[in-house]
Amino acid sequence: MLSPTRLIASLPSNSRHLALLLGLLLLGLAVASDLLSRAPQLTPPLLAAAVVSALLSGWGVPRLRQLKLGQVIRAEGPQAHLSKAGTPTMGGLLVVPVGVIVGGLVAPSDARLPAVAAITLASMAIGAVDDWRSLTKHHNTGLTPRGKLLLQAISAVAFLAWAAHEQQMGGDIALPLGWVLPLGLLIWPLGLFVFLAESNATNLTDGLDGLAAGCGAIVFSGLGLQLMLRGHEGDPALAGFCAAMAGCWLGFLLFNRHPARVFMGDTGSLAMGAALAAVALLSNSLWPLLVMGGVFLAESLSVIVQVWVFKATKNPATGQGRRVLRMAPLHHHFELGGASEQQVVVGFWTLSLILVALGLVLLP
């Protein structure tokens, strides 16, 4: 039986063809959903956001390079990544607003969409400050972890306060087979946790060319599909927003696939996680997000477990402890095991597609 590392190392690695194939697959799923619902809810926003994002990225990447917004690569990471130093970052500035604007035009009268847009753009701004500080200090650290977490918490609390005032969130979590998990007031601290956890999980995933962008496009598409399948008429407004966000990351993927010409930076990854969390909370889709976003969860847990085990087994004399993985996050573990960067990315995309299918089977 093949080990996970050997299985990933056996995958194809042509990023150009596979990125195109991924885009066509997600477009096909959107078209199928629209045919099933007999309404063009997902295809137009996905296509519009993808095209505009691709055009803006094509225009903006050279400008980012001229501004010398080049990524600083941490020396303790995989040595193969040192060649990425100087690649323009903060690419999220080019595409996140596109997804937000196109998604907002899907249902301009729906009060939830401006709120989702606000938390997404606020998180983008936090990420931009973090990226900018990293670039100006010429070191791969921007805001302090505590400072970044505090800013994220403030924006999340503001969103949750709006949701409470407008009665946009209930106290129950929908589960498969008609089950319901009643949380009551506990839904609010859980909501804060979801925002912080999801934003930082997507941030940790953004470590390989095309990894976070591809997985993000897949998960947004999955959430949009399940929203159209739930209830009598689904939730076209939030589903359309998800399609637009999927489209903006597909357009970005043209320039972010290996070898990446631009990185999304914290500017993009924090916004991605916040948008996923906001949609899931407002649509009672925490269970689908948990399943479909399993790659993000695994990446985050890999760091938590690695740090916890290292500290628990640390020898005071040598300062060394046991490591569960070769390196965290998880994608680096497979890289150091012999799989190429592109093979790891394709493997994680494939896993995300499988998890989306599982999430659609296990709909609440």
Residue frames as qw, qx, qy, qz and C-alpha x, y, z in Angstrom:
[[0.000, 0.887, 0.461, 0.000, 0.00, 0.00, 0.00],
 [0.405, 0.522, -0.025, 0.750, 1.37, 3.41, -1.00],
 [0.315, -0.468, -0.424, 0.708, 2.17, 5.88, 1.76],
 [0.185, 0.900, 0.325, -0.224, 0.55, 9.34, 1.43],
 [0.144, -0.754, 0.366, 0.526, 3.90, 10.84, 0.41],
 [0.317, -0.112, 0.814, 0.473, 4.51, 8.23, -2.31],
 [0.323, 0.637, 0.699, 0.029, 0.94, 8.60, -3.52],
 [0.097, 0.926, 0.081, -0.356, 1.36, 12.37, -3.87],
 [0.232, -0.595, 0.573, 0.514, 4.76, 11.89, -5.54],
 [0.400, 0.161, 0.836, 0.339, 3.06, 9.74, -8.20],
 [0.316, 0.786, 0.450, -0.284, 0.67, 12.53, -9.26],
 [0.540, 0.571, 0.259, 0.562, 1.09, 14.60, -12.45],
 [0.403, -0.582, -0.168, 0.686, 2.76, 17.98, -12.09],
 [0.256, 0.325, 0.395, 0.821, 1.90, 20.10, -15.14],
 [0.033, -0.459, -0.502, 0.733, 0.51, 23.12, -13.30],
 [0.210, 0.222, -0.274, -0.912, -0.64, 24.97, -16.42],
 [0.413, -0.118, -0.763, -0.484, -2.81, 22.16, -17.75],
 [0.330, -0.359, -0.830, 0.270, -4.09, 21.15, -14.32],
 [0.027, 0.347, 0.315, -0.883, -5.06, 24.71, -13.38],
 [0.364, 0.109, -0.424, -0.822, -7.01, 24.96, -16.64],
 [0.427, -0.193, -0.865, -0.178, -8.64, 21.60, -15.96],
 [0.173, -0.359, -0.694, 0.599, -9.62, 22.73, -12.46],
 [0.190, 0.275, 0.036, -0.942, -11.19, 25.89, -13.84],
 [0.444, 0.010, -0.630, -0.637, -13.18, 23.95, -16.44],
 [0.356, -0.251, -0.890, 0.130, -14.34, 21.47, -13.81],
 [0.047, -0.394, -0.536, 0.745, -15.61, 24.18, -11.45],
 [0.306, 0.218, -0.236, -0.896, -17.26, 25.98, -14.36],
 [0.416, -0.088, -0.819, -0.385, -18.96, 22.73, -15.38],
 [0.234, -0.354, -0.816, 0.391, -20.29, 22.25, -11.85],
 [0.116, 0.358, 0.230, -0.898, -21.67, 25.80, -11.85],
 [0.387, 0.118, -0.514, -0.756, -23.37, 25.24, -15.21],
 [0.372, -0.197, -0.903, -0.085, -24.85, 21.94, -14.00],
 [0.094, -0.385, -0.655, 0.644, -26.22, 23.64, -10.87],
 [0.241, 0.314, -0.037, -0.918, -27.78, 26.41, -12.95],
 [0.415, 0.002, -0.721, -0.555, -29.39, 23.90, -15.30],
 [0.301, -0.285, -0.888, 0.201, -30.77, 22.00, -12.32],
 [0.037, -0.493, -0.501, 0.710, -32.20, 25.12, -10.70],
 [0.323, 0.661, 0.569, 0.367, -33.28, 26.53, -14.08],
 [0.068, -0.995, -0.067, 0.010, -31.74, 29.88, -13.17],
 [0.662, 0.490, -0.247, 0.510, -28.29, 31.36, -13.96],
 [0.534, -0.842, -0.025, -0.069, -27.19, 31.82, -10.35],
 [0.731, -0.520, 0.283, 0.338, -23.60, 30.54, -10.30],
 [0.736, 0.283, 0.337, 0.514, -22.17, 30.62, -13.82],
 [0.254, 0.868, 0.118, 0.411, -22.37, 34.39, -14.57],
 [0.358, -0.905, 0.217, -0.078, -20.69, 35.57, -11.33],
 [0.821, -0.303, 0.370, 0.313, -18.04, 32.86, -11.55],
 [0.669, 0.444, 0.316, 0.506, -17.18, 33.71, -15.17],
 [0.089, 0.938, 0.066, 0.328, -17.32, 37.48, -14.64],
 [0.521, -0.812, 0.261, 0.035, -15.08, 37.40, -11.58],
 [0.836, -0.116, 0.375, 0.382, -12.62, 35.00, -13.21],
 [0.562, 0.611, 0.252, 0.497, -12.23, 37.11, -16.36],
 [0.063, -0.951, 0.040, -0.300, -11.94, 40.45, -14.54],
 [0.680, -0.666, 0.284, 0.115, -9.52, 39.01, -11.98],
 [0.819, 0.091, 0.332, 0.458, -7.34, 37.51, -14.69],
 [0.388, 0.760, 0.159, 0.497, -7.25, 40.82, -16.58],
 [0.298, -0.924, 0.120, -0.209, -6.52, 42.84, -13.44],
 [0.805, -0.448, 0.300, 0.246, -3.82, 40.41, -12.37],
 [0.736, 0.356, 0.268, 0.509, -2.21, 40.61, -15.80],
 [0.159, 0.853, 0.037, 0.496, -2.18, 44.40, -15.48],
 [0.476, -0.841, 0.119, -0.229, -1.29, 44.55, -11.79],
 [0.922, -0.245, 0.057, 0.294, 1.51, 42.02, -11.39],
 [0.608, 0.403, -0.016, 0.684, 4.05, 44.13, -13.32],
 [0.150, -0.804, 0.037, -0.574, 3.03, 47.14, -11.19],
 [0.793, -0.604, 0.058, -0.047, 3.61, 45.21, -7.98],
 [0.862, 0.033, 0.038, 0.505, 7.02, 44.24, -9.31],
 [0.320, 0.648, -0.002, 0.691, 7.82, 47.87, -10.14],
 [0.431, -0.786, 0.073, -0.437, 6.86, 48.85, -6.59],
 [0.328, 0.412, -0.780, 0.338, 9.36, 46.23, -5.38],
 [0.705, -0.324, 0.294, -0.558, 6.70, 44.43, -3.33],
 [0.632, 0.296, -0.713, -0.059, 8.74, 41.22, -3.40],
 [0.868, -0.442, -0.137, -0.180, 8.11, 38.38, -0.95],
 [0.052, -0.653, 0.708, -0.264, 10.72, 37.71, 1.73],
 [0.866, -0.027, -0.478, -0.145, 11.29, 33.94, 2.09],
 [0.628, -0.679, 0.333, -0.185, 12.06, 32.53, 5.54],
 [0.242, 0.617, -0.748, -0.017, 15.45, 30.85, 5.66],
 [0.370, -0.210, 0.857, -0.290, 14.24, 27.93, 7.80],
 [0.799, 0.340, 0.199, -0.455, 11.75, 26.80, 5.14],
 [0.880, 0.198, 0.369, 0.226, 12.47, 24.32, 2.33],
 [0.371, -0.480, 0.347, 0.715, 15.65, 25.41, 0.54],
 [0.334, 0.346, 0.688, 0.544, 13.97, 25.07, -2.86],
 [0.013, 0.873, 0.488, 0.002, 11.74, 28.01, -1.91],
 [0.372, -0.606, 0.054, 0.701, 14.64, 30.46, -1.63],
 [0.286, 0.115, 0.561, 0.768, 14.42, 30.97, -5.39],
 [0.020, -0.746, -0.630, -0.215, 10.97, 32.53, -4.86],
 [0.320, -0.598, -0.213, 0.703, 12.49, 35.55, -3.08],
 [0.045, -0.287, 0.265, 0.919, 11.45, 38.77, -4.78],
 [0.030, -0.411, -0.810, -0.418, 8.24, 37.38, -6.29],
 [0.232, -0.319, 0.010, -0.919, 5.59, 40.13, -5.96],
 [0.155, -0.336, -0.880, 0.296, 3.17, 39.63, -3.08],
 [0.207, 0.392, 0.361, -0.820, -0.03, 41.35, -1.88],
 [0.091, -0.067, -0.745, -0.658, -1.78, 39.96, -4.97],
 [0.026, -0.528, -0.821, 0.215, -4.98, 39.71, -2.95],
 [0.061, 0.546, 0.133, -0.825, -5.41, 43.45, -3.53],
 [0.154, 0.215, -0.599, -0.756, -5.97, 42.73, -7.22],
 [0.348, -0.140, -0.839, -0.393, -8.67, 40.08, -6.93],
 [0.108, -0.359, -0.805, 0.460, -10.47, 40.14, -3.56],
 [0.236, 0.398, 0.178, -0.868, -12.30, 43.41, -4.38],
 [0.368, 0.134, -0.643, -0.658, -13.37, 41.86, -7.70],
 [0.297, -0.221, -0.929, 0.009, -14.95, 38.88, -5.95],
 [0.029, -0.413, -0.598, 0.686, -16.64, 41.15, -3.41],
 [0.272, 0.349, -0.099, -0.892, -18.04, 43.57, -6.01],
 [0.416, 0.047, -0.740, -0.527, -19.25, 40.89, -8.43],
 [0.258, -0.258, -0.907, 0.211, -20.67, 38.88, -5.53],
 [0.070, 0.383, 0.451, -0.803, -22.48, 41.94, -4.21],
 [0.345, 0.236, -0.325, -0.848, -24.11, 42.58, -7.58],
 [0.173, -0.133, -0.960, -0.176, -25.74, 39.14, -7.50],
 [0.304, -0.687, -0.655, -0.081, -28.41, 40.35, -5.07],
 [0.205, 0.406, -0.169, 0.874, -27.95, 44.08, -4.33],
 [0.497, -0.554, -0.068, -0.664, -30.97, 44.19, -2.02],
 [0.853, -0.295, -0.418, 0.101, -29.76, 41.37, 0.26],
 [0.286, -0.904, 0.210, -0.237, -28.50, 42.98, 3.49],
 [0.881, -0.371, 0.230, 0.183, -26.15, 40.08, 4.19],
 [0.784, 0.428, 0.091, 0.440, -23.89, 40.73, 1.22],
 [0.119, 0.856, -0.207, 0.459, -22.61, 44.16, 2.36],
 [0.653, -0.667, 0.317, -0.166, -21.83, 42.62, 5.75],
 [0.932, -0.011, 0.248, 0.263, -19.90, 39.74, 4.18],
 [0.556, 0.686, -0.006, 0.469, -18.12, 42.22, 1.92],
 [0.206, -0.892, 0.223, -0.334, -17.19, 44.39, 4.91],
 [0.772, -0.516, 0.371, 0.024, -15.59, 41.57, 6.94],
 [0.873, 0.273, 0.213, 0.342, -13.81, 40.31, 3.82],
 [0.383, 0.781, -0.058, 0.490, -12.35, 43.72, 2.98],
 [0.439, -0.829, 0.264, -0.225, -11.48, 44.41, 6.63],
 [0.883, -0.278, 0.335, 0.177, -9.52, 41.15, 6.74],
 [0.717, 0.530, 0.119, 0.437, -7.86, 42.06, 3.46],
 [0.035, 0.905, -0.159, 0.392, -6.79, 45.37, 5.00],
 [0.690, -0.640, 0.335, -0.043, -5.36, 43.62, 8.08],
 [0.898, 0.064, 0.298, 0.316, -3.43, 41.29, 5.80],
 [0.494, 0.757, 0.035, 0.426, -2.20, 44.21, 3.71],
 [0.269, -0.888, 0.285, -0.240, -0.83, 45.96, 6.80],
 [0.835, -0.379, 0.387, 0.096, 0.87, 42.72, 7.83],
 [0.813, 0.375, 0.235, 0.378, 2.36, 42.23, 4.36],
 [0.255, 0.893, -0.060, 0.367, 3.50, 45.84, 4.12],
 [0.475, -0.798, 0.355, -0.110, 5.27, 45.70, 7.47],
 [0.892, -0.116, 0.368, 0.234, 7.01, 42.49, 6.39],
 [0.669, 0.595, 0.167, 0.413, 8.18, 44.12, 3.17],
 [0.044, 0.924, -0.151, 0.348, 9.40, 47.33, 4.78],
 [0.590, -0.678, 0.433, -0.068, 11.28, 45.41, 7.48],
 [0.516, 0.534, -0.654, -0.144, 12.71, 43.01, 4.85],
 [0.085, -0.182, 0.938, -0.284, 11.79, 40.06, 7.05],
 [0.407, -0.238, -0.762, -0.443, 9.01, 37.47, 6.79],
 [0.256, -0.507, -0.718, 0.402, 7.23, 38.80, 9.89],
 [0.009, -0.573, -0.260, -0.777, 4.79, 41.69, 9.84],
 [0.514, -0.598, 0.082, -0.609, 2.36, 42.40, 12.64],
 [0.137, -0.297, 0.871, -0.368, 2.96, 40.57, 15.89],
 [0.262, -0.234, -0.916, -0.192, 0.80, 37.42, 16.18],
 [0.097, -0.506, -0.678, 0.525, -1.06, 38.97, 19.09],
 [0.126, 0.430, -0.020, -0.894, -1.63, 42.24, 17.26],
 [0.281, 0.059, -0.703, -0.651, -2.90, 40.51, 14.12],
 [0.236, -0.342, -0.909, 0.046, -5.20, 38.27, 16.16],
 [0.014, -0.489, -0.475, 0.731, -6.57, 41.29, 18.03],
 [0.239, 0.319, -0.270, -0.877, -7.40, 43.13, 14.81],
 [0.317, -0.086, -0.851, -0.411, -9.06, 40.02, 13.40],
 [0.173, -0.405, -0.830, 0.342, -11.07, 39.58, 16.60],
 [0.105, 0.427, 0.222, -0.870, -12.27, 43.20, 16.52],
 [0.348, 0.188, -0.495, -0.774, -13.52, 42.89, 12.94],
 [0.325, -0.177, -0.918, -0.144, -15.16, 39.53, 13.71],
 [0.073, -0.422, -0.688, 0.585, -16.91, 40.89, 16.81],
 [0.234, 0.346, -0.047, -0.908, -18.24, 43.82, 14.76],
 [0.393, 0.036, -0.727, -0.561, -19.65, 41.38, 12.19],
 [0.303, -0.283, -0.900, 0.138, -21.21, 39.19, 14.89],
 [0.045, 0.377, 0.448, -0.809, -22.70, 42.25, 16.61],
 [0.378, 0.216, -0.324, -0.840, -24.39, 43.18, 13.32],
 [0.412, -0.069, -0.862, -0.287, -25.62, 39.61, 12.87],
 [0.166, -0.336, -0.802, 0.465, -27.07, 39.61, 16.39],
 [0.169, 0.359, 0.195, -0.897, -28.76, 42.98, 15.90],
 [0.481, 0.254, -0.409, -0.733, -30.27, 41.93, 12.57],
 [0.768, -0.050, 0.547, -0.330, -31.11, 38.41, 13.82],
 [0.610, 0.566, -0.458, -0.311, -29.17, 36.85, 10.95],
 [0.366, 0.294, -0.873, 0.135, -27.84, 33.87, 12.93],
 [0.804, -0.415, -0.191, -0.380, -29.71, 31.23, 14.89],
 [0.400, -0.634, 0.610, -0.255, -28.45, 29.19, 17.82],
 [0.901, 0.005, 0.426, -0.076, -28.61, 25.78, 16.11],
 [0.011, 0.542, -0.711, -0.448, -26.08, 24.08, 13.83],
 [0.874, 0.282, -0.015, -0.396, -27.56, 21.98, 11.02],
 [0.316, -0.421, 0.840, 0.130, -26.04, 18.51, 10.67],
 [0.349, 0.116, -0.790, -0.491, -26.63, 15.61, 8.24],
 [0.292, -0.273, -0.916, -0.035, -29.65, 13.30, 8.51],
 [0.338, -0.710, -0.373, -0.492, -31.78, 16.10, 9.89],
 [0.633, -0.442, -0.421, 0.476, -29.83, 16.30, 13.13],
 [0.027, 0.868, 0.004, 0.496, -29.42, 19.65, 14.86],
 [0.590, -0.130, -0.470, 0.643, -26.86, 20.74, 17.43],
 [0.196, -0.905, -0.281, -0.253, -28.53, 23.32, 19.70],
 [0.572, 0.102, -0.306, 0.754, -25.96, 25.83, 20.96],
 [0.237, -0.880, -0.389, 0.137, -28.05, 28.80, 21.97],
 [0.066, -0.985, 0.133, 0.087, -25.86, 31.71, 23.04],
 [0.673, -0.413, 0.482, 0.380, -22.72, 29.61, 22.57],
 [0.676, 0.575, 0.354, 0.295, -23.06, 30.24, 18.83],
 [0.110, 0.988, -0.069, 0.082, -21.51, 33.68, 19.35],
 [0.404, -0.708, 0.553, 0.171, -18.17, 32.63, 20.89],
 [0.750, 0.112, 0.602, 0.249, -18.13, 29.79, 18.36],
 [0.498, 0.831, 0.215, 0.122, -18.61, 32.36, 15.60],
 [0.095, -0.929, 0.352, 0.059, -15.58, 34.30, 16.83],
 [0.625, -0.371, 0.660, 0.190, -13.54, 31.11, 16.93],
 [0.732, 0.450, 0.484, 0.168, -14.62, 30.19, 13.38],
 [0.321, 0.945, -0.043, 0.045, -13.48, 33.55, 12.03],
 [0.245, -0.808, 0.533, 0.060, -10.09, 33.38, 13.72],
 [0.699, -0.173, 0.683, 0.120, -9.53, 29.69, 12.96],
 [0.715, 0.558, 0.404, 0.117, -10.60, 29.84, 9.30],
 [0.257, 0.954, -0.157, 0.007, -8.62, 32.98, 8.48],
 [0.283, -0.718, 0.634, 0.058, -5.45, 31.60, 10.00],
 [0.771, 0.039, 0.631, 0.076, -5.99, 28.16, 8.43],
 [0.650, 0.723, 0.200, 0.120, -6.17, 29.65, 4.94],
 [0.008, 0.934, -0.357, 0.011, -3.15, 31.77, 5.81],
 [0.556, -0.465, 0.683, 0.086, -1.13, 28.68, 6.77],
 [0.792, 0.333, 0.506, 0.075, -2.22, 26.91, 3.58],
 [0.460, 0.887, -0.035, 0.015, -0.78, 29.68, 1.41],
 [0.501, -0.673, 0.481, 0.256, 2.72, 28.22, 1.29],
 [0.515, -0.018, 0.716, 0.470, 2.99, 26.67, -2.19],
 [0.141, 0.197, -0.398, -0.885, 2.32, 28.08, -5.65],
 [0.487, -0.103, -0.554, -0.667, -1.41, 27.82, -6.37],
 [0.260, -0.156, -0.919, 0.251, -2.25, 25.83, -3.24],
 [0.086, 0.399, 0.570, -0.713, -4.48, 28.24, -1.33],
 [0.348, 0.310, -0.223, -0.856, -5.94, 29.82, -4.48],
 [0.428, 0.030, -0.806, -0.407, -6.94, 26.44, -5.93],
 [0.228, -0.282, -0.880, 0.306, -8.28, 25.03, -2.68],
 [0.136, 0.351, 0.343, -0.860, -10.11, 28.29, -1.99],
 [0.418, 0.183, -0.428, -0.780, -11.79, 28.22, -5.41],
 [0.405, -0.101, -0.896, -0.154, -12.84, 24.61, -4.82],
 [0.146, -0.338, -0.767, 0.525, -14.28, 25.23, -1.34],
 [0.251, 0.319, 0.100, -0.909, -16.13, 28.39, -2.40],
 [0.455, 0.083, -0.634, -0.620, -17.61, 26.43, -5.31],
 [0.339, -0.185, -0.916, 0.107, -18.62, 23.64, -2.96],
 [0.023, 0.354, 0.567, -0.743, -20.31, 26.02, -0.54],
 [0.352, 0.260, -0.190, -0.879, -22.15, 27.67, -3.41],
 [0.440, -0.011, -0.808, -0.391, -23.35, 24.32, -4.75],
 [0.253, -0.289, -0.872, 0.303, -24.61, 23.12, -1.38],
 [0.139, 0.323, 0.327, -0.877, -26.42, 26.42, -0.80],
 [0.454, 0.173, -0.403, -0.775, -28.32, 25.93, -4.06],
 [0.469, -0.067, -0.864, -0.170, -29.25, 22.37, -3.07],
 [0.135, -0.222, -0.771, 0.582, -30.62, 23.23, 0.37],
 [0.279, 0.434, 0.409, -0.753, -34.26, 24.08, 0.93],
 [0.596, 0.607, 0.511, -0.128, -36.86, 24.67, -1.75],
 [0.502, 0.854, 0.039, 0.131, -35.03, 27.37, -3.73],
 [0.751, 0.070, -0.172, 0.634, -31.64, 27.36, -2.04],
 [0.272, -0.830, -0.104, 0.476, -29.86, 30.59, -1.12],
 [0.656, 0.620, 0.207, 0.376, -29.06, 32.28, -4.46],
 [0.015, -0.976, 0.137, -0.166, -27.57, 35.43, -2.90],
 [0.507, -0.683, 0.523, 0.058, -24.85, 33.80, -0.82],
 [0.843, 0.129, 0.471, 0.226, -24.38, 31.05, -3.42],
 [0.525, 0.801, 0.107, 0.268, -23.72, 33.71, -6.05],
 [0.193, -0.914, 0.348, -0.081, -21.25, 35.44, -3.74],
 [0.747, -0.350, 0.546, 0.145, -19.42, 32.13, -3.31],
 [0.773, 0.461, 0.347, 0.263, -19.32, 31.66, -7.08],
 [0.253, 0.940, -0.097, 0.205, -17.83, 35.13, -7.51],
 [0.423, -0.763, 0.488, -0.011, -15.16, 34.43, -4.89],
 [0.835, -0.013, 0.510, 0.205, -14.37, 31.11, -6.56],
 [0.622, 0.717, 0.199, 0.243, -14.05, 32.96, -9.87],
 [0.005, 0.960, -0.264, 0.095, -11.70, 35.61, -8.53],
 [0.573, -0.555, 0.595, 0.098, -9.32, 32.93, -7.23],
 [0.813, 0.292, 0.457, 0.215, -9.50, 31.01, -10.51],
 [0.417, 0.887, 0.007, 0.197, -8.51, 34.17, -12.37],
 [0.275, -0.855, 0.436, -0.056, -5.68, 34.74, -9.91],
 [0.853, -0.203, 0.470, 0.103, -4.54, 31.13, -10.32],
 [0.736, 0.646, 0.062, 0.190, -3.40, 31.90, -13.88],
 [0.259, 0.802, -0.351, 0.407, -0.58, 33.95, -12.35],
 [0.504, -0.621, 0.488, -0.350, -0.19, 32.13, -9.03],
 [0.998, 0.038, 0.055, -0.017, 0.29, 28.60, -10.39],
 [0.642, -0.506, 0.408, 0.407, 3.82, 27.21, -10.45],
 [0.486, -0.127, -0.340, 0.795, 6.09, 29.00, -11.13],
 [0.072, -0.840, -0.497, 0.207, 4.15, 31.76, -9.42],
 [0.347, 0.478, 0.113, 0.799, 4.43, 35.27, -10.83],
 [0.255, -0.510, 0.168, -0.804, 2.60, 36.68, -7.80],
 [0.270, -0.199, -0.873, 0.353, 1.61, 35.60, -4.29],
 [0.300, -0.730, -0.486, -0.376, -1.70, 36.49, -2.64],
 [0.147, 0.347, -0.485, 0.789, 0.03, 37.31, 0.66],
 [0.038, -0.332, -0.768, 0.546, -1.81, 37.68, 3.94],
 [0.284, 0.230, -0.082, -0.927, -3.78, 40.29, 2.00],
 [0.590, 0.057, -0.564, -0.575, -5.53, 37.49, 0.14],
 [0.445, -0.061, -0.887, 0.110, -5.38, 34.55, 2.54],
 [0.019, 0.204, 0.644, -0.737, -6.94, 36.35, 5.52],
 [0.461, 0.202, -0.079, -0.860, -9.71, 37.72, 3.30],
 [0.533, 0.054, -0.766, -0.355, -10.37, 34.25, 1.91],
 [0.294, -0.154, -0.877, 0.347, -10.81, 32.72, 5.35],
 [0.164, 0.235, 0.414, -0.864, -13.01, 35.55, 6.61],
 [0.517, 0.153, -0.336, -0.772, -15.31, 35.29, 3.59],
 [0.502, -0.042, -0.855, -0.126, -15.67, 31.52, 4.04],
 [0.163, -0.206, -0.768, 0.584, -16.46, 31.95, 7.74],
 [0.282, 0.207, 0.163, -0.923, -18.98, 34.74, 7.14],
 [0.569, 0.072, -0.535, -0.621, -20.89, 32.79, 4.49],
 [0.456, -0.087, -0.881, 0.090, -20.92, 29.64, 6.63],
 [0.050, -0.212, -0.650, 0.728, -22.20, 31.45, 9.72],
 [0.376, 0.222, 0.037, -0.899, -24.95, 33.37, 7.92],
 [0.658, 0.146, -0.494, -0.549, -26.19, 30.31, 6.00],
 [0.793, -0.320, 0.428, -0.293, -25.89, 27.73, 8.80],
 [0.864, 0.436, -0.253, -0.001, -23.22, 25.96, 6.76],
 [0.289, -0.746, 0.589, -0.118, -20.61, 25.32, 9.44],
 [0.824, -0.096, 0.558, -0.001, -20.83, 21.57, 8.88],
 [0.779, 0.589, 0.150, 0.152, -20.30, 21.82, 5.09],
 [0.177, 0.901, -0.354, 0.178, -17.40, 24.22, 5.64],
 [0.576, -0.562, 0.587, -0.081, -15.80, 21.84, 8.14],
 [0.852, 0.122, 0.499, 0.102, -15.99, 18.95, 5.68],
 [0.646, 0.725, 0.132, 0.198, -15.25, 20.78, 2.43],
 [0.107, 0.899, -0.344, 0.251, -12.48, 22.85, 3.98],
 [0.934, -0.344, 0.039, 0.089, -10.75, 19.77, 5.38],
 [0.725, 0.359, -0.114, 0.577, -7.43, 20.70, 3.74],
 [0.026, -0.731, 0.184, -0.657, -7.42, 24.03, 5.59],
 [0.761, -0.578, 0.100, -0.278, -8.24, 22.20, 8.82],
 [0.958, -0.040, -0.040, 0.283, -5.46, 19.66, 8.29],
 [0.487, 0.556, -0.173, 0.650, -2.91, 22.39, 7.58],
 [0.294, -0.724, 0.195, -0.593, -3.85, 24.23, 10.76],
 [0.889, -0.426, 0.084, -0.144, -3.90, 21.12, 12.94],
 [0.873, 0.230, -0.175, 0.392, -0.50, 20.04, 11.60],
 [0.218, 0.618, -0.302, 0.692, 1.06, 23.22, 12.99],
 [0.591, -0.600, 0.179, -0.509, -0.73, 22.91, 16.33],
 [0.982, -0.189, -0.007, 0.013, 0.30, 19.28, 16.79],
 [0.723, 0.407, -0.237, 0.506, 3.88, 19.91, 15.66],
 [0.002, 0.651, -0.318, 0.690, 4.36, 22.77, 18.13],
 [0.737, -0.510, 0.140, -0.421, 2.61, 20.98, 21.01],
 [0.985, -0.054, -0.084, 0.144, 4.60, 17.75, 20.65],
 [0.563, 0.500, -0.285, 0.593, 7.88, 19.64, 20.26],
 [0.202, -0.644, 0.315, -0.667, 7.27, 21.66, 23.43],
 [0.862, -0.387, 0.078, -0.316, 6.01, 18.64, 25.38],
 [0.969, -0.022, -0.001, 0.247, 9.12, 16.59, 24.54],
 [0.319, 0.844, -0.253, 0.348, 11.66, 19.43, 24.58],
 [0.806, -0.205, -0.299, 0.467, 14.92, 18.59, 26.36],
 [0.214, -0.970, -0.046, 0.107, 15.91, 21.57, 28.56],
 [0.599, -0.509, 0.375, 0.491, 19.60, 20.81, 28.08],
 [0.440, 0.043, 0.617, 0.651, 19.63, 20.61, 24.28],
 [0.288, 0.432, 0.044, -0.854, 16.55, 22.65, 23.44],
 [0.308, 0.132, -0.763, -0.553, 15.48, 19.89, 21.05],
 [0.612, 0.082, 0.566, -0.547, 12.16, 18.07, 21.00],
 [0.422, 0.165, 0.862, 0.227, 10.37, 15.45, 18.94],
 [0.339, 0.334, -0.230, -0.849, 8.78, 16.39, 15.63],
 [0.687, 0.287, 0.622, -0.244, 5.75, 14.53, 14.31],
 [0.670, 0.718, 0.188, 0.027, 6.24, 15.95, 10.81],
 [0.703, 0.154, 0.088, 0.688, 9.38, 16.71, 8.82],
 [0.106, -0.035, -0.061, 0.992, 8.18, 20.31, 8.76],
 [0.124, 0.693, 0.683, -0.195, 4.87, 22.08, 9.37],
 [0.731, 0.150, 0.248, -0.618, 2.49, 23.07, 7.82],
 [0.830, 0.054, 0.552, -0.061, 1.57, 19.74, 6.29],
 [0.715, 0.698, -0.010, -0.034, 2.41, 20.65, 2.69],
 [0.106, 0.800, -0.585, 0.079, 6.09, 21.07, 3.62],
 [0.668, -0.297, 0.669, -0.135, 6.09, 17.59, 5.19],
 [0.846, 0.381, 0.373, 0.008, 5.25, 16.04, 1.82],
 [0.421, 0.872, -0.248, 0.037, 7.70, 18.31, -0.02],
 [0.160, -0.701, 0.685, -0.119, 10.57, 17.19, 2.20],
 [0.770, -0.077, 0.619, -0.132, 9.44, 13.59, 1.70],
 [0.404, -0.112, 0.734, 0.534, 10.30, 13.72, -1.99],
 [0.358, 0.700, 0.610, 0.096, 7.14, 15.02, -3.70],
 [0.294, 0.236, 0.185, 0.907, 7.52, 18.06, -5.93],
 [0.131, 0.238, 0.313, -0.910, 5.76, 21.30, -5.06],
 [0.475, 0.096, -0.388, -0.784, 3.37, 20.87, -7.99],
 [0.489, -0.123, -0.855, -0.117, 2.53, 17.29, -6.98],
 [0.134, -0.267, -0.701, 0.647, 1.69, 18.38, -3.44],
 [0.287, 0.224, 0.044, -0.930, -0.56, 21.12, -4.79],
 [0.535, 0.029, -0.621, -0.571, -2.36, 18.73, -7.16],
 [0.381, -0.163, -0.888, 0.200, -2.77, 16.22, -4.34],
 [0.002, 0.308, 0.549, -0.777, -4.34, 18.81, -2.05],
 [0.411, 0.161, -0.238, -0.865, -6.59, 20.09, -4.84],
 [0.507, -0.051, -0.802, -0.313, -7.74, 16.52, -5.46],
 [0.251, -0.253, -0.814, 0.459, -8.40, 15.98, -1.77],
 [0.186, 0.251, 0.243, -0.918, -10.41, 19.22, -1.65],
 [0.500, 0.074, -0.494, -0.708, -12.55, 18.04, -4.58],
 [0.460, -0.156, -0.874, 0.013, -13.18, 14.73, -2.82],
 [0.122, -0.278, -0.645, 0.701, -14.13, 16.55, 0.38],
 [0.342, 0.162, -0.073, -0.923, -16.51, 18.81, -1.53],
 [0.552, -0.050, -0.703, -0.445, -18.20, 15.72, -2.99],
 [0.373, -0.224, -0.831, 0.346, -18.41, 14.25, 0.51],
 [0.056, 0.222, 0.376, -0.898, -19.88, 17.49, 1.83],
 [0.470, 0.067, -0.330, -0.816, -22.55, 17.42, -0.88],
 [0.544, -0.144, -0.815, -0.138, -23.44, 13.84, 0.03],
 [0.397, -0.373, -0.686, 0.482, -23.62, 14.72, 3.73],
 [0.071, -0.461, -0.144, -0.873, -25.73, 17.84, 3.29],
 [0.121, 0.096, 0.660, -0.735, -27.54, 19.09, 6.43]]
